[in-house]
């Protein structure tokens, strides 16, 4: 059973940077897509960035040009480089993996807090 674990969250000042890591419990080569989602208090969970097994990526409009998703298959890991952080980026960030064995399956991490403030 696949498990994913996030790390790298913390506090940053506006304009600063953080790098989030998501490590899977097994090879991600067979995973169709891995992505980062976030949820702020009082708001819906939203997609931040996603990367597929063939390296297609997509980003929320609010983070385009600031965040970059990447993966390291050898380390079973996906990363989110977050630059030019803004207070509105404050949220709990979750790693997600999706794959299909007969049906679509999904795994979620426990989340990591990102706080951007002065």
N, C-alpha and C positions, 0 to 999 in steps of 0.2 A: 504494500500500500504506500502510495506516495505521500510524503510529508514535506512541507516547506517551512522554513524558519527565516524570519527577517532579522536584520541587525543594522546598526549604523545610524539609527535615529538619535535625536538630541536637539539641542538648542543652537540657533544661529541668529545673527543679526541680519536685518535687511541688507540685501546685496551679497550676503555670504553664500557659502556652499556646504552641502552635505552629500555624502555618498551612501546610498542604501544598498544592502546586499540581501539577496534571497538565495538560500542554499537548499537544494532538494535532497531528499534521502536516497535517491537513485538517479541514474542517468536521465538527462533531460532530452536526449536525442529523439526519443519517441513522443515527446510532449508536443502537441500541436501548437500551443501558444502559452506564453508566460507573460504576465503583466503586473503592473502596479496599479492599485486603486487607492483612493483615499476617502476618508469620511471625516468631516468636521462636525462639531456639535450643531444640531439643528438642521443639518443638510443631508441630502442623499449621498450615498456612496457613488463615486464617479470614477471612471477610467482616467488614469493619468497617462500611462504609456503601455504598449503591448508589443511583444516581439514574437514572431512565429518561428517554427522550426526551420523555415527557409529564409529567415532574416528579414521578412517584411515587418515594418514597424508602423505604428500609428500613435499619435499623441493628442491629448486634449488641446484645444486651441489656446487655453490659458497658460500652457507650459511650453508650447512650441518655441524653439530657439533658446530655451533656458535649460530644459531637462533632456537627458539622453539616456536611452535604455540600451543595454548591451548584455551579452551573455558570454560565458566561458564554459563550453561544454565539458572540458576536461575536469573542471571543478564543480560541475553540476550547479552552476550559479548564474544568477541574473542580477544585474546591477542597475541602479538608477542614479546617475550623476545629476545633482540638482544645483544649478548655478543661479545667480541673480535672484536669490530667494526673496520672497515678499511675505508680509504678514498673512495674507490670504492663503498662503501655502500651508499654514498651520493646520494639521490634521493628523489622524492616525493613518498610517500608510500600510496597506496590506499587499502581500504577494499572492498571486493567484496562478494556478496551473490548470490547463484544460487539455484533455485528451479523450480519445474515444476507443473503448473496447465494447463493442456492441452498441452501447449508448454513450452519450457524452458524460464525462466525469470531470469533477472539479475538486481541487484541493486549495485550501486557504491557510495562510499563516495566522498567527495570533495578533500581528500588527506591531508597528513600532511608531512611537510618538515623534512627530516633528513639530517643533515650536520655533516660530520666527518672530522675534520681537526685539525692540531696542533695550 
